[in-house]
Amino acid sequence: MDTITAAIVIALANLSKDAIKDSYNALKTALKRKFGSDSDLTEAVEGLEKKPDSEARQAMVREEVKLTRANED
């Protein structure tokens, strides 16, 4: 699992902690700023938020991270 997908999955499991919530929101904001609010990556992350335990949605985020090369930034 790439770093960005792992961070998103871990953050979603721990959003009750303020520091993690703030960091997660900063990551989402950075992704939206770089790739756009309506990008496939942003939509994949939003889908994962709805079902964080879904392996299929995690795979979708991994695929979009790979396609956009977001993990290289």
C-alpha positions, 0 to 999 in steps of 0.5 A: 500500500502506498503512503498516501492510501495508508495515511488515509485509511489510518486517519479514517480509523482515528478521526476522533483524535483532533491531531489526526483529524486536522492532519487528515483534513490538511491532506484532503485540502492539499489533494483537492488543491493539486488535483481538483475537487472533482478529480478521480482521486478526490472522488475515490477518497470521498468514497473511501470515507463512506466505507473505510473498511472496503478493500475495493475502495482502498484499491481505488484510492491506491490506483488513483494515487498511482495514476496521478503519481501523488505519492511522488510529491 
